[in-house]
Amino acid sequence: MTYGTNHQIRLAARPVGLPKPSDWQFTESPIPDPKDGEVLVKVLDLSLDPAMRGWMNEGKSYIPPVGIGEVMRAGGVGRVVASKHPNFAARDHVNGALGVQEYVALPGAQLTKIDPAMAPLAVFLNTLGMPGMTAYFGLLDVGQPKPGETVVVSGAAGAVGATVGQIAKIKGCRAVGIAGGAAKCRYIVEELGFDAAIDYKAGKLKQDLRQACPEGVHVYFDNVGGEILDTVLTQLARRARIVVCGAISQYNNTTPVKGPSNYLSLLVNRARMEGMVVFDYADRFPQAVRDIAGWIKEGKLKSREDIVEGLATFPDALLKLFSGENFGKLVLKVADA
Ligand SMILES: NC(=O)c1ccc[n+]([C@@H]2O[C@H](COP(=O)([O-])OP(=O)(O)OC[C@H]3O[C@@H](n4cnc5c(N)ncnc54)[C@H](OP(=O)(O)O)[C@@H]3O)[C@@H](O)[C@H]2O)c1
């Protein structure tokens, strides 16, 4: 059976610094026919993630790089068009690594069924998806916050950060967010219930941190790295935990990553710093989804998505993550449900 034409965006070159238009290639090919065990999916919403920048680089990471000429990797949600896998039927909704394209045929084992009655589809790419899982396990398993402790999170108005701060509040902690600009700072305090927000672009982070965290920082959930991490290191409480989740300030560097010069604060404060990768917790995702869905239902946790439209806008839309133009989880709508 033939289904028509598929449009795809492929990696054309490995970027130096911020990705530029010539790093991408727009291609057309026939929509694939699913083989035995496969499912043909129409892509509806794609997750745009800071990690995509890392996947474009050559070299060893927690996941292989996207090859030159390959369709750009992206998580997404879509609708089943045709299925040759017993667990899926046409019109089911699914979540998986769909790629930056309009249609994809994937083995059923690589897809998870989702229930669109539970939440808008984009929420499955945010609080009920990978960023939500990152916030939940990064904070609770690695950060191990105790009631009354101060949790500081950077990238606080973004997908992972906003959820970290809200879970910290649910667990009885004081939540302090670091974000860029007055609007994001107002949002995390007034809408999300953070105790305090610090605009790092105001240029007095150390002073503002000291004021917002009079007992020091017990847990720092780091999404940005660089100078912000280095400054938070100067404000640690005894036995503080730093969750190394990401370092977006460093992803487009053309010079070596800037490491923290204040790391001896870990020694002085008997503190620790630990990296985490969300995929390691895959077998526990159902537990996190249950908890987060429950908190959303009880009105304790909010999910904000920033939706841009059209497959062709992908190269420009991705850059919003690095300029801070996204306000909430950045989602690319490829087609209407
Ligand atoms: N370890 C894992 O398994 C895992 C999983 C998912 C995500 N992550 C990481 O988590 C972090 C957040 O991801 P997300 O999806 O939630 O993105 P996001 O926070 O929704 O979007 C990125 C935000 O980063 C901020 N930013 C950009 N450049 C910055 C800079 N130079 N300094 C400080 N802040 C900067 C911007 O916010 P402002 O306007 O506030 O500057 C921007 O809106 C990323 O580092 C990502 O790689 C890790």
The ligand as an SDF file (V2000), in Angstrom:
LIG
                    3D

 48 52  0  0  0  0  0  0  0  0999 V2000
   20.0330   14.5540   32.4810 N   0  0  0  0  0  0  0  0  0  0  0  0
   18.9230   14.2680   31.8200 C   0  0  0  0  0  0  0  0  0  0  0  0
   18.5110   13.1180   31.7100 O   0  0  0  0  0  0  0  0  0  0  0  0
   18.1490   15.4050   31.2220 C   0  0  0  0  0  0  0  0  0  0  0  0
   16.8680   15.2090   30.7040 C   0  0  0  0  0  0  0  0  0  0  0  0
   16.1630   16.3160   30.1970 C   0  0  0  0  0  0  0  0  0  0  0  0
   16.7560   17.5770   30.2060 C   0  0  0  0  0  0  0  0  0  0  0  0
   18.0100   17.7110   30.6910 N   0  0  0  0  0  0  0  0  0  0  0  0
   18.6550   19.0360   30.7620 C   0  0  0  0  0  0  0  0  0  0  0  0
   17.8280   19.8690   31.5410 O   0  0  0  0  0  0  0  0  0  0  0  0
   18.0460   21.2280   31.1670 C   0  0  0  0  0  0  0  0  0  0  0  0
   16.6970   21.9070   30.9400 C   0  0  0  0  0  0  0  0  0  0  0  0
   16.0530   21.3140   29.8190 O   0  0  0  0  0  0  0  0  0  0  0  0
   14.5530   21.7090   29.4320 P   0  0  0  0  0  0  0  0  0  0  0  0
   14.1050   20.7660   28.4050 O   0  0  0  0  0  0  0  0  0  0  0  0
   13.7690   21.8680   30.6660 O   0  0  0  0  0  0  0  0  0  0  0  0
   14.7650   23.1410   28.7200 O   0  0  0  0  0  0  0  0  0  0  0  0
   14.0400   24.4970   29.1260 P   0  0  0  0  0  0  0  0  0  0  0  0
   14.5200   24.8700   30.5000 O   0  0  0  0  0  0  0  0  0  0  0  0
   12.5900   24.3930   28.8760 O   0  0  0  0  0  0  0  0  0  0  0  0
   14.6450   25.5040   28.0620 O   0  0  0  0  0  0  0  0  0  0  0  0
   15.9560   25.9160   28.1090 C   0  0  0  0  0  0  0  0  0  0  0  0
   16.1260   27.1890   28.9820 C   0  0  0  0  0  0  0  0  0  0  0  0
   17.4870   27.2960   29.3800 O   0  0  0  0  0  0  0  0  0  0  0  0
   17.7620   28.6250   29.6950 C   0  0  0  0  0  0  0  0  0  0  0  0
   19.0730   29.0070   29.1590 N   0  0  0  0  0  0  0  0  0  0  0  0
   19.4730   28.9980   27.8700 C   0  0  0  0  0  0  0  0  0  0  0  0
   20.7410   29.4290   27.7850 N   0  0  0  0  0  0  0  0  0  0  0  0
   21.1450   29.7250   29.0540 C   0  0  0  0  0  0  0  0  0  0  0  0
   22.3540   30.2370   29.6180 C   0  0  0  0  0  0  0  0  0  0  0  0
   23.4190   30.5170   28.8490 N   0  0  0  0  0  0  0  0  0  0  0  0
   22.4150   30.4060   30.9640 N   0  0  0  0  0  0  0  0  0  0  0  0
   21.3460   30.1340   31.7410 C   0  0  0  0  0  0  0  0  0  0  0  0
   20.1730   29.6650   31.2640 N   0  0  0  0  0  0  0  0  0  0  0  0
   20.0810   29.4670   29.9430 C   0  0  0  0  0  0  0  0  0  0  0  0
   16.6580   29.4860   29.0640 C   0  0  0  0  0  0  0  0  0  0  0  0
   15.8660   29.9920   30.1310 O   0  0  0  0  0  0  0  0  0  0  0  0
   16.0970   31.4810   30.7250 P   0  0  0  0  0  0  0  0  0  0  0  0
   15.2270   32.3700   29.9110 O   0  0  0  0  0  0  0  0  0  0  0  0
   15.6780   31.3250   32.1280 O   0  0  0  0  0  0  0  0  0  0  0  0
   17.5550   31.7910   30.5330 O   0  0  0  0  0  0  0  0  0  0  0  0
   15.8610   28.4810   28.2450 C   0  0  0  0  0  0  0  0  0  0  0  0
   14.5050   28.8170   28.1790 O   0  0  0  0  0  0  0  0  0  0  0  0
   18.9550   21.1860   29.9510 C   0  0  0  0  0  0  0  0  0  0  0  0
   20.2880   21.4120   30.3620 O   0  0  0  0  0  0  0  0  0  0  0  0
   18.8060   19.7750   29.4510 C   0  0  0  0  0  0  0  0  0  0  0  0
   19.9170   19.3390   28.7060 O   0  0  0  0  0  0  0  0  0  0  0  0
   18.7220   16.6560   31.1890 C   0  0  0  0  0  0  0  0  0  0  0  0
  1  2  1  0
  2  3  2  0
  2  4  1  0
  4  5  1  0
  4 48  2  0
  5  6  2  0
  6  7  1  0
  7  8  2  0
  8  9  1  0
  8 48  1  0
  9 10  1  0
  9 46  1  0
 10 11  1  0
 11 12  1  0
 11 44  1  0
 12 13  1  0
 13 14  1  0
 14 15  2  0
 14 16  1  0
 14 17  1  0
 17 18  1  0
 18 19  2  0
 18 20  1  0
 18 21  1  0
 21 22  1  0
 22 23  1  0
 23 24  1  0
 23 42  1  0
 24 25  1  0
 25 26  1  0
 25 36  1  0
 26 27  1  0
 26 35  1  0
 27 28  2  0
 28 29  1  0
 29 30  1  0
 29 35  2  0
 30 31  1  0
 30 32  2  0
 32 33  1  0
 33 34  2  0
 34 35  1  0
 36 37  1  0
 36 42  1  0
 37 38  1  0
 38 39  2  0
 38 40  1  0
 38 41  1  0
 42 43  1  0
 44 45  1  0
 44 46  1  0
 46 47  1  0
M  CHG  2   8   1  16  -1
M  END
$$$$
